Amino acid sequence: MALLKEDGSLDVERMNSLPLEEWMDVMGDLTQEQVEEYLSKLPINESNEPVRAIEVDYTLEEELKRGNMVDIEDFLNNQRIKYGLK
């Protein structure tokens, strides 16, 4: 039995306040979609799942060319030169 709010969404705060055995029973009854909703509502430091890798289609060089990233070594060297620290 999932603990739901009036709007039909999961009551995550109430679920998290349950004793461990009751929480495990509730979690066992959730659908896959409800589990994903539960995990999406947890603060990032409270997730019990491992970190998931996200595959991307680009390289750092492409992002540097687009101006979306900064090469930190170049930036620091320029700052050292600018402020006479090199």
C-alpha positions, 0 to 999 in steps of 0.5 A: 500500500503506497502512501499517497497525498490527496493529489495522488503523488507519493507522501515521501515525508510520511514514508521516510518517517516510518519505522524501517520494517514498515518502510520496507513493506511500503517500498516493496509494494511500490510500482517501478514508476512510484519508486522512480518518483520516490527517488526523484524527490529525495535530497541528493545526499539521501539516495540509497542508490549508487551514482549512475553514469550519464553518457554524453556525445561530445568531448571536452575539446568541443565544449571548449570551442563552443565556449561552454567550458574553461580550460582551468590551467589556461585560466589560472596561468592567465590570472597569474600573469595578469596579477604578476604572480608568474 
